[in-house]
Structure formats: structure tokens, C-alpha cells
Amino acid sequence: MEKEAWSTASRASGYDNSTSGKVPLVTERGGEPFYFAPRTTTMLEYTDRREPAERAMAQALRLQNEGQYDEAERLYRRAIALHPSAEGFTYLAWTLSFLDRHDEAIQLCKRAIELDPDFGNPYNDIGAYLIQLGKADLAVPWLQRAKQAPRYDCYHYPCYNLGRVYEMMGRFNDALREYTEAVDRARERNVEYRHAIAAVTRVEAILKKK
């Protein structure tokens, strides 16, 4: 799993754009860094912002699925400003990847990992973006960490992506192992992962010719 003005939301949520004593959170494309002052925010206020942040995330995902990436980006950034989360940074990165902004997406995924090292999605996504950038060899450790992450629903994705990398490298036995694991992991979730099934068939054919 890679676009309303901020001032009203920032004032309502306890955030503002004055920089004195504050920390930059995330930069809106074409705008100034957005700042927050965590010491002035009570835990109750922080919790109260979770629901509107989740609404913004849901709206952003709908827009992303419709191909409206600029609007999706704006809403993901609003969600992050309201309630920073690993999911928020990861989904924002996902949207940027559709705009070929893979380097930015990788940095956002690293921010997600800082917030929640157990969350598997950003590890896999970094690996996928590195593959897109032609840096497949650098993707391997990220994909391996995704497979080991305690909180992840889709372990078949890093398996498949590792299979892609190994196939690119000509390591066909390793690729077959990862593709097969991707099929098995998907079936544990009652998913028929057609890309992985096709990859198993393809690599088996290659190995038979050797």
C-alpha cells in the first residue's frame, strides 16, 4: 500500500503556525512548515481529536481510491495535524507514491516507524518504493522487517515483494520460497493472491529449464 485552509483547524485543535518554542510536524506541499506545541495540549484534548482525525483519514482514503490524490493528500495532512499516527503518515506516503513522490513517501514511512515500530505497513511500503526507485537491493532489509512486525494484517505483501527482488537478482529458489509463502500467508486470510500464484508458476517454469 504512493490535495480548507489549515489555519482554522490549527486554532481549533490547539495547533498554530507561530514558530516560537514549537516543533515542525509536517510540511504542506508548497506551504510553510506546520508547527505544534505538545506541552500545551492535554491528554483529553489529544484524545478528543482522534475522532475527527479518523473521519479525515476515511475521507482521504475514499478520495485516494477515486484518484483524487491532491485532495487526499490535504486530508491526510489534516488528520496528522489533528492526531499524529503511524497510519496517518503511512497512508499519506501511499498517496504521494501515486504521484511518483517516492523519496518523500519513504521519509513519511520512517516517521510512521518512529511513532510505532511494531506497525508493519511502513516497512513493506519503504521496500516497495525502493523497488520503484530501482534500488531493489536496499529494499531487502525493510521487507524482512515487515515480515517480522508484530502488528500487520498483510504479511503476504512483503513476502511477494521479496520474491520480486530475488527474481530480479536471479535468485530463483529464494524467489520461489517467498512467492510460495505469500500464497500461503494470503490463504490464511482467505485471500487468493493471484499475483503470487502466477509468480510461483512463472518461477517454477524457469527452474525446470535450468
C-alpha positions as a printed Julia matrix, in Angstrom:
210×3 Matrix{Float64}:
   0.0     0.0     0.0
   2.24    6.06   -3.48
  -4.96   17.64   -2.32
  -9.97   24.01    3.64
  -7.48   26.1     4.99
  -5.18   24.85    7.73
  -5.42   27.86    9.97
  -8.99   27.17   11.19
  -8.23   23.56   12.03
  -4.97   24.53   13.74
  -6.6    27.05   16.04
  -9.47   24.72   16.91
  -7.14   21.86   17.75
  -4.56   23.78   19.75
  -2.07   23.95   16.89
  -0.88   27.18   15.35
   1.68   28.41   12.86
   3.75   30.61   15.16
   7.17   29.0    15.43
   8.33   30.14   18.86
   9.02   27.14   21.07
   7.31   24.75   18.69
   8.32   21.72   16.65
   7.68   21.26   12.91
   5.27   18.38   12.33
   4.79   18.08    8.59
   5.09   20.43    5.65
   2.2    21.02    3.3
   3.39   20.96   -0.3
   4.07   24.49   -1.46
   3.45   25.94    2.01
   5.28   26.68    5.22
   6.18   24.1     7.88
   3.27   23.3    10.19
   4.11   23.54   13.89
   2.7    22.08   17.07
   3.24   22.67   20.76
   2.81   19.31   22.51
   3.36   20.7    26.01
   0.27   22.9    25.77
  -2.01   20.02   24.76
  -3.78   17.99   27.43
  -4.3    14.26   27.01
  -8.08   14.81   26.93
  -7.72   17.33   24.09
  -5.44   14.93   22.24
  -7.95   12.07   22.62
 -10.83   14.3    21.53
  -9.04   14.92   18.23
  -8.83   11.23   17.37
 -12.38   11.02   16.0
 -12.14   13.99   13.59
  -8.73   12.73   12.5
 -10.19    9.31   11.73
 -13.01   10.96    9.76
 -10.45   12.9     7.73
  -8.5     9.69    7.12
 -11.62    7.89    5.89
 -12.45   10.76    3.54
  -8.88   10.85    2.3
  -8.87    7.12    1.56
 -12.11    7.45   -0.42
 -10.64   10.29   -2.47
  -7.42    8.35   -2.98
  -9.38    5.38   -4.3
 -11.1     7.76   -6.71
  -7.75    9.02   -7.96
  -8.12   12.47   -6.35
  -4.63   12.43   -4.89
  -4.22   16.16   -4.22
  -7.4    16.26   -2.11
  -6.45   13.02   -0.4
  -3.04   14.47    0.5
  -4.67   17.55    2.01
  -6.99   15.47    4.2
  -4.27   13.07    5.32
  -2.17   16.07    6.39
  -5.16   17.45    8.27
  -5.6    14.11   10.06
  -1.91   14.1    11.03
  -2.16   17.66   12.37
  -5.17   16.69   14.48
  -3.84   13.37   15.75
  -0.43   12.14   14.53
  -0.41    8.39   13.96
   1.67    5.78   12.2
  -1.32    5.03   10.0
  -1.68    8.69    9.03
   1.93    9.03    7.91
   1.84    5.67    6.1
  -1.35    6.47    4.19
  -0.09    9.93    3.27
   3.04    8.28    1.92
   0.87    5.89   -0.07
  -0.92    8.79   -1.74
   2.38   10.51   -2.58
   3.61    7.31   -4.2
   0.81    7.59   -6.77
   2.25   11.0    -7.64
   5.73    9.5    -8.09
   6.97   11.28   -4.95
   8.68    8.17   -3.65
  11.51    9.85   -1.77
   9.0    11.91    0.25
   6.93    8.79    0.81
   9.93    6.93    2.24
  10.62    9.73    4.73
   6.98    9.72    5.86
   7.1     5.95    6.37
  10.2     6.38    8.53
   8.24    8.9    10.61
   5.48    6.29   10.97
   8.02    3.76   12.22
   9.28    6.25   14.81
   5.72    6.56   16.12
   5.01    2.82   16.13
   7.91    0.44   15.41
   5.52   -2.56   15.62
   3.38   -1.4    12.68
   4.31   -3.49    9.66
   2.89   -1.46    6.76
   5.56    1.26    6.51
   8.41   -1.28    6.42
   6.82   -3.03    3.45
   5.98    0.24    1.77
   9.54    1.53    2.04
  10.65   -1.67    0.37
   8.08   -1.25   -2.39
   9.09    2.39   -3.01
  12.77    1.46   -3.17
  11.91   -1.14   -5.8
  10.1     1.57   -7.75
  13.19    3.76   -7.5
  15.38    1.0    -8.92
  17.04    0.28   -5.56
  15.76   -3.25   -5.06
  18.85   -4.39   -3.14
  18.15   -1.74   -0.48
  14.57   -2.98   -0.13
  15.51   -6.38    1.29
  16.09   -5.45    4.97
  12.91   -3.33    5.06
  10.82   -6.17    3.65
  12.36   -8.63    6.09
  11.45   -6.31    8.96
   7.89   -6.1     7.62
   7.63   -9.9     7.78
   8.69   -9.79   11.44
   6.49   -6.85   12.52
   4.13   -7.72   15.41
   1.25   -5.58   14.09
   0.47   -6.32   10.48
  -2.53   -7.8     8.7
  -0.95   -8.42    5.29
   2.24  -10.42    5.69
   1.79  -11.76    2.16
   2.77   -8.38    0.69
   6.39   -8.28    1.95
   6.76  -11.94    1.01
   5.65  -11.15   -2.54
   7.86   -8.08   -2.74
  10.87  -10.05   -1.52
  10.09  -12.6    -4.21
  10.14   -9.78   -6.77
  13.54   -8.62   -5.56
  15.07  -12.1    -5.57
  13.65  -12.8    -9.03
  15.25   -9.57  -10.28
  18.54  -10.75   -8.8
  18.27  -14.14  -10.46
  17.92  -15.88   -7.1
  15.05  -18.02   -8.3
  14.98  -20.55   -5.45
  14.72  -17.71   -2.94
  12.09  -16.03   -5.09
  10.03  -19.23   -5.25
  10.22  -19.6    -1.47
   8.94  -16.06   -0.92
   6.21  -16.29   -3.55
   5.02  -19.59   -2.06
   4.96  -18.06    1.41
   2.97  -15.12    0.0
   0.35  -17.55   -1.35
   0.19  -19.42    1.98
   0.03  -16.26    4.08
  -2.77  -14.87    1.92
  -4.75  -18.09    2.19
  -4.54  -17.83    5.98
  -6.68  -14.72    5.48
  -8.95  -16.45    2.95
  -7.38  -14.46    0.12
  -6.41  -15.92   -3.25
  -3.35  -13.83   -4.1
  -3.36  -14.17   -7.87
  -0.16  -12.22   -8.47
   1.74  -14.53   -6.13
   0.14  -17.66   -7.6
   1.16  -16.54  -11.08
   4.66  -15.77   -9.84
   5.02  -19.27   -8.37
   4.04  -20.79  -11.72
   6.45  -18.49  -13.6
   9.46  -19.18  -11.38
   8.79  -22.92  -11.25
   8.9   -22.91  -15.05
  12.23  -21.05  -15.01
  13.72  -23.53  -12.55
  12.58  -26.52  -14.61
  14.6   -25.21  -17.56
  17.78  -24.98  -15.52
